[in-house]
Amino acid sequence: MAQQTPVSKTTTKPRQSATDKAIVTGYQKGASASSADRQQMIAEEAYLIAERRGFDGDFAMDDWLQAEATIDTRFAERH
């Protein structure tokens, strides 16, 4: 009979993006995101907004401004 490999009892956590880590760290510690972190969060949120819209039209500035407001609101609600 073949020898069985023992199963690890540890679980692995899903990987977090740098943005996710910055958000969680900022929210938990009450700190604000660095300028670079904030820019990255806004860029990712703007992309998601455009994606939900189906990338229809040239609304990059509108997407950015909406994303900026969303990210700023998230941090304001936590502080």
KESETI-543595 format. One record per residue (C-alpha): residue in one letter; x, y, z. Coordinates in Angstrom, 1 decimal, decimal comma, m for minus. Layout:
N
{rest:a; xx:X; yy:Y; zz:Z}
...
# end
This chain:
79
{rest:m; xx:0,0; yy:0,0; zz:0,0}
{rest:a; xx:1,3; yy:3,5; zz:m0,8}
{rest:q; xx:2,4; yy:5,8; zz:1,9}
{rest:q; xx:0,1; yy:8,8; zz:2,4}
{rest:t; xx:1,5; yy:12,3; zz:2,7}
{rest:p; xx:0,4; yy:14,0; zz:5,9}
{rest:v; xx:m2,0; yy:16,9; zz:5,4}
{rest:s; xx:m1,0; yy:20,2; zz:6,7}
{rest:k; xx:m3,3; yy:21,7; zz:9,3}
{rest:t; xx:m2,3; yy:25,2; zz:8,6}
{rest:t; xx:m4,5; yy:27,3; zz:6,3}
{rest:t; xx:m3,3; yy:29,9; zz:3,9}
{rest:k; xx:m4,8; yy:33,3; zz:3,7}
{rest:p; xx:m5,7; yy:34,8; zz:0,4}
{rest:r; xx:m3,0; yy:37,3; zz:m0,8}
{rest:q; xx:m3,7; yy:40,9; zz:m0,2}
{rest:s; xx:m2,8; yy:43,6; zz:m2,7}
{rest:a; xx:m0,7; yy:46,5; zz:m1,6}
{rest:t; xx:m3,8; yy:48,6; zz:m1,7}
{rest:d; xx:m5,8; yy:46,2; zz:0,5}
{rest:k; xx:m2,9; yy:46,2; zz:3,0}
{rest:a; xx:m2,8; yy:50,0; zz:3,1}
{rest:i; xx:m6,5; yy:50,3; zz:3,6}
{rest:v; xx:m6,6; yy:47,7; zz:6,4}
{rest:t; xx:m3,5; yy:49,1; zz:8,1}
{rest:g; xx:m4,8; yy:52,6; zz:7,8}
{rest:y; xx:m8,2; yy:51,8; zz:9,1}
{rest:q; xx:m7,0; yy:49,6; zz:12,0}
{rest:k; xx:m4,3; yy:52,0; zz:13,2}
{rest:g; xx:m6,2; yy:55,2; zz:12,4}
{rest:a; xx:m3,4; yy:56,4; zz:10,2}
{rest:s; xx:m3,9; yy:58,1; zz:6,8}
{rest:a; xx:m2,5; yy:56,5; zz:3,6}
{rest:s; xx:0,6; yy:57,9; zz:2,1}
{rest:s; xx:0,2; yy:59,9; zz:m1,0}
{rest:a; xx:1,5; yy:57,1; zz:m3,2}
{rest:d; xx:m0,9; yy:54,6; zz:m1,5}
{rest:r; xx:m3,8; yy:57,0; zz:m2,0}
{rest:q; xx:m3,0; yy:57,5; zz:m5,6}
{rest:q; xx:m2,9; yy:53,7; zz:m6,1}
{rest:m; xx:m6,2; yy:53,2; zz:m4,4}
{rest:i; xx:m7,8; yy:55,9; zz:m6,5}
{rest:a; xx:m6,4; yy:54,4; zz:m9,7}
{rest:e; xx:m7,7; yy:51,0; zz:m8,8}
{rest:e; xx:m11,2; yy:52,4; zz:m7,9}
{rest:a; xx:m11,3; yy:54,4; zz:m11,1}
{rest:y; xx:m10,5; yy:51,3; zz:m13,1}
{rest:l; xx:m13,3; yy:49,4; zz:m11,4}
{rest:i; xx:m15,8; yy:52,2; zz:m12,1}
{rest:a; xx:m14,8; yy:52,2; zz:m15,8}
{rest:e; xx:m15,1; yy:48,4; zz:m15,8}
{rest:r; xx:m18,6; yy:48,5; zz:m14,4}
{rest:r; xx:m19,5; yy:50,9; zz:m17,1}
{rest:g; xx:m18,1; yy:48,5; zz:m19,7}
{rest:f; xx:m15,3; yy:51,0; zz:m20,6}
{rest:d; xx:m17,9; yy:52,8; zz:m22,7}
{rest:g; xx:m16,9; yy:56,3; zz:m23,6}
{rest:d; xx:m14,0; yy:58,5; zz:m22,6}
{rest:f; xx:m14,9; yy:59,3; zz:m19,0}
{rest:a; xx:m11,4; yy:58,9; zz:m17,4}
{rest:m; xx:m11,5; yy:62,2; zz:m15,6}
{rest:d; xx:m15,1; yy:61,6; zz:m14,3}
{rest:d; xx:m14,0; yy:58,1; zz:m13,2}
{rest:w; xx:m11,0; yy:59,5; zz:m11,4}
{rest:l; xx:m12,9; yy:62,2; zz:m9,6}
{rest:q; xx:m15,6; yy:59,7; zz:m8,5}
{rest:a; xx:m12,9; yy:57,3; zz:m7,3}
{rest:e; xx:m11,1; yy:60,1; zz:m5,4}
{rest:a; xx:m14,3; yy:61,0; zz:m3,7}
{rest:t; xx:m15,0; yy:57,3; zz:m2,8}
{rest:i; xx:m11,6; yy:56,7; zz:m1,4}
{rest:d; xx:m11,6; yy:60,0; zz:0,6}
{rest:t; xx:m15,0; yy:59,1; zz:2,0}
{rest:r; xx:m13,9; yy:55,7; zz:3,1}
{rest:f; xx:m11,0; yy:57,2; zz:5,1}
{rest:a; xx:m13,1; yy:60,0; zz:6,5}
{rest:e; xx:m15,7; yy:57,5; zz:7,8}
{rest:r; xx:m13,0; yy:55,7; zz:9,7}
{rest:h; xx:m11,4; yy:58,7; zz:11,3}
# end
